[in-house]
Amino acid sequence: MTFRKILIAVDQGPIAVRAADVGIELARSLDAEIAVIHTYEPPVVYGTDIGVPPAELATMAREEAARVLLGFRQRQSLEPAVSEFLEIGKPAEEIVKTAKSWPADLIVIGSHGRSGVNRVLLGSVAEAVTRNAPCPVLIVRAQD
């Protein structure tokens, strides 16, 4: 199997940054195409009078997500040719959907490595991606 298209899931956390470093290094060593994806869930509005219209909240969330991608691109010194995806929805579902449509040969994603009650309560995006991905998934764990 060859990895020609590598999709890297990014966010602002140090685990995602480490996973991205691994994914970018792997892609460069294989001369593979890179794409980065950042997902965010739409803001949930409870009640009717929070002082900010729901449409404005959605715009603010999208702008913040775009800043995350731009900051990541700048920190990693990614070339303009690197594709990027900014998706709204449940992270695992959006990562899998993008991996199918792009189509990726490998997904690189970070994981906290939680177990037991913490994993049950907090869930695992990496685990859900692994279960549903159309291609292999490289999970990069947090450094001890």
C-alpha positions in Angstrom: 0.0 0.0 0.0 1.2 3.5 -0.8 0.3 6.7 0.9 0.0 9.4 -1.7 -2.7 11.5 0.0 -2.5 12.1 3.8 -5.3 13.9 5.6 -4.2 15.5 8.9 -6.8 16.5 11.6 -5.8 19.7 13.3 -6.9 21.8 16.3 -5.1 24.1 18.7 -4.1 21.4 21.2 -0.6 20.2 21.7 -1.5 16.6 20.8 -2.9 17.7 17.4 0.2 19.8 16.8 2.4 16.7 17.5 0.2 14.5 15.3 0.5 17.1 12.5 4.3 17.2 12.9 4.4 13.4 12.5 1.9 13.5 9.5 3.8 16.2 7.7 7.2 14.5 8.2 5.7 11.3 6.9 4.1 13.0 3.9 7.3 14.7 3.1 9.3 11.5 3.3 6.9 9.7 1.0 6.5 12.7 -1.3 2.7 12.5 -0.5 0.1 15.2 -0.9 -1.1 16.8 2.3 -4.5 18.1 3.3 -5.4 19.4 6.7 -8.9 19.4 8.2 -10.3 21.3 11.2 -13.8 20.7 12.3 -16.1 22.5 14.7 -19.6 22.0 16.0 -22.2 24.7 15.5 -22.8 26.8 18.6 -25.8 25.6 20.6 -28.0 28.4 21.8 -30.0 27.8 25.0 -32.8 30.2 25.7 -33.9 33.0 23.6 -32.2 36.1 25.0 -28.5 35.8 25.1 -27.7 39.1 23.6 -26.1 37.8 20.4 -28.2 36.7 17.5 -27.7 33.0 16.6 -26.6 33.8 13.1 -23.8 36.1 14.5 -22.8 33.3 16.9 -22.4 30.9 13.9 -20.4 33.5 12.0 -18.1 34.0 15.0 -17.6 30.2 15.4 -16.7 29.9 11.7 -14.3 32.8 11.9 -12.6 31.3 15.0 -12.3 27.9 13.2 -10.7 29.7 10.2 -8.2 31.4 12.5 -7.2 28.0 13.9 -6.5 26.7 10.4 -4.6 29.8 9.4 -2.6 29.8 12.5 -1.8 26.1 12.0 -0.8 26.7 8.4 1.5 29.5 9.4 3.1 27.6 12.4 3.8 24.6 10.1 5.0 26.8 7.2 2.7 24.9 4.8 2.9 25.6 1.1 -0.1 27.3 -0.5 -0.7 24.0 -2.5 -1.7 22.2 0.7 -5.4 21.6 0.7 -7.5 22.5 3.7 -10.9 21.7 4.8 -13.0 23.6 7.4 -16.0 21.5 8.2 -19.0 22.1 10.5 -20.4 19.1 12.3 -19.4 16.2 14.5 -15.6 16.0 14.2 -15.3 12.2 13.6 -18.1 12.2 11.0 -16.7 15.2 9.1 -13.1 13.7 9.1 -14.4 10.4 7.7 -16.6 12.2 5.1 -13.7 14.3 4.0 -11.4 11.3 3.8 -13.8 9.6 1.5 -14.5 12.6 -0.8 -10.9 13.9 -1.0 -9.9 10.7 -1.1 -7.3 10.1 1.5 -4.9 7.1 1.6 -4.1 7.8 5.3 -5.6 9.9 8.1 -3.3 11.2 10.9 -5.0 12.2 14.1 -3.9 12.9 17.7 -5.4 11.1 20.7 -5.2 11.8 24.4 -5.0 8.1 25.1 -7.8 8.2 27.7 -9.1 5.0 29.1 -11.8 3.8 31.5 -14.4 6.3 32.7 -12.7 9.3 31.0 -13.0 7.6 27.6 -16.6 6.6 28.3 -17.6 10.2 29.4 -15.5 12.2 26.9 -15.6 9.8 24.0 -12.8 9.6 21.5 -12.8 11.2 18.1 -9.8 9.2 17.1 -11.6 5.9 18.0 -14.7 6.9 16.0 -12.5 7.9 13.0 -10.7 4.6 13.2 -13.9 2.6 13.3 -15.4 4.4 10.3 -12.5 5.5 8.1 -12.2 4.4 4.5 -8.4 4.1 4.9 -5.8 3.4 7.5 -5.6 5.8 10.5 -2.3 6.7 12.2 -3.1 7.7 15.8 -0.4 9.8 17.5 -0.6 9.7 21.2 0.4 12.4 23.6 4.0 12.4 24.8 4.5 11.3 28.4 
